Amino acid sequence: MSDYSKGLEGVVAAETEMSFIDGQKGVLEYVGIPIGELSSKSTFEETVFLLWNKRLPTKSELETFNKDLRAAYTLPQTMIDRIKALPKEAHPMHALRTLVSALALDDKDPNNIELDVLRHKSVTILGHAPTLIAYFDRHRRGLDFIKPDTSLGFAQNFLYMLNGEKPTETMARAFDICMILHADHGFNNSTFAAKVIISTLSDVYSALTGAIGSLRGPLHGGANEGVMVMLNEIGSVDEAEAYVMGKLERKDKIMGFGHRVYKAKDPRATDLQKLAKQLAEDTGNSELYAKSHRIEEIMEREVASKGIYPNVDFYSATTYHCIGLKLDLFTPMFAMSRIGGWCGHLLEQLEDNRLFRPAAKYVGPHEVAYTPIDQR
Ligand code: SDX
């Protein structure tokens, strides 16, 4: 039995060829390509192809992948009816988890996880995800659903279905970059949850439902919503100092900071910070960015020495706000992108599967006599 490491910190659970992270240097690569190269030169669709196939696509391969993904934008009527039956006050993450789980009910062969079949299911689920989220948001707002536009890319089409108008090139590209940055990240909690579930040879819907459940947590993907709550609670840049110091004194976690692996600034935070700064200036949200930046300065002064830096969730909040997304849609945005990474990990796990079943360090009593109830 190996030594016990709380939270599996530092424990290697499997091999992967998808994401490489150097936590000390703040390096992230997808299949060896630095994340900054992909965020500046690639698209979300091309990045998903890279993660699933461990190489960049040829031009014709990418055209085929785009065509297949866009064909999956459209939901079956059964799913549209299910969306309309959801309570309007449900949190979008609970709606998304429920809807992804429900996709199994329309699948004639839901438990089939043969690799070529799983790839096809993955394209369908990834293509459906933006429509599920956009349609639930329009349902809760009492608005008609907007049919997907298959002439638009993944990011652009989502914003179109959500708002009923095509986004500007700048907004669409900014959102595409967000999707690239959130696509994969090693064995984070939600990815590991998906791997654990598929390792029993369960099905893709069960694995993704578990992953969405994990991502919702405020210690994981839910942190981006928590960052926006914090930014809204801080009235002005000048109030940031008292707010942050108060939280630190109470040993409260500052959402969007810290990471199990990064002990330097998350390279995704650096990219998102540039986006946040630009979009804030473009959309009259400079005060919001200034608050974010001030918080980072205070945290740098107070806790950088403990290896606590901004993570992917910190500047994604300002970015998503400036793109016009409601606060409770931030984590669904993370999920929409990470479905790409999760499906890649399901494929990778099944290529060389072994059931995950860790040991437990028993610290309870032994050989205890059974006490009859009338003597307790
Ligand atoms: C994501 O794993 C991934 O790759 C995840 C992710 C991905 O792409 O999938 O990168 C996405 O989930 C990013 C993380 C989002 N979560 C948050 O922003 C929530 C706030 N962060 C913390 O809860 C925390 O930093 C974690 C959960 C992210 C990491 O926690 P660890 O590794 O379990 O570290 P810890 O809680 O044991 O903290 C170590 C010390 C503690 O101080 P001491 O008790 O030793 O004095 O650092 C402190 C903590 O109090 N600390 C913080 C802090 N994070 C850690 N103090 C204040 N604010 C914080 N955010």
Boltz pocket constraint, residues with backbone or C-beta under 6 A from the ligand:
constraints:
  - pocket:
      binder: B
      contacts: [[A, 7], [A, 182], [A, 184], [A, 185], [A, 186], [A, 187], [A, 188], [A, 189], [A, 218], [A, 219], [A, 220], [A, 221], [A, 223], [A, 251], [A, 252], [A, 253], [A, 254], [A, 255], [A, 256], [A, 257], [A, 258], [A, 259], [A, 260], [A, 261], [A, 306], [A, 308], [A, 311], [A, 312], [A, 313]]
      max_distance: 6.0
